[in-house]
Amino acid sequence: FHCSAAMASARLKYLSLGVLVFQTTSLVLTMRYSRTLQAEGPRYLASSAVVVAEVMKILACVLLVFKEHSYSIRALNSILRQEILHKPIETLKLAIPSGIYTLQNNLLYVALSNLDAATYQVTYQLKILTTALFSVSMLGRRLGVYQWLSLLVLMAGVALVQVKYIV
């Protein structure tokens, strides 16, 4: 039994990785295509796309909470009131990160409108490098040899993608 559970866990891990890679790649390519499509009339506003995406996420979360509480409107109303309205300070604490997140999503559309997909994707991964550097310098974390090597490979990949623009 233990062996089959481990195999199922490994399969789920690789399936999750594959779905995540597919989702991220298709999102970038779809966004890039939709922003550079030469069509009649004006393009959609990036801010509208960001708002629609966030509204869809809110609806999905509310539906999951609704399902988790046995499809009870009363329970859903109670949870939402308890977690949002009765904790105004906690709700306001989320305003700054959510504002930054919204700005980031709008800037992603600007970047995809002006960069090719490969350059965007690789350069966007520099967030991993900056996060690692900030965690070492500000939080005092230590990274292992493989982690530093991975960051070096990431930087090399970013540099290689940019070479065609330099030459």
Salt bridges, closest charged atoms under 4 A:
GLU54 OE2 - LYS57 NZ 3.12
GLU83 OE1 - LYS87 NZ 3.28
GLU90 OE2 - LYS93 NZ 3.24
ASP116 OD2 - LYS164 NZ 3.98
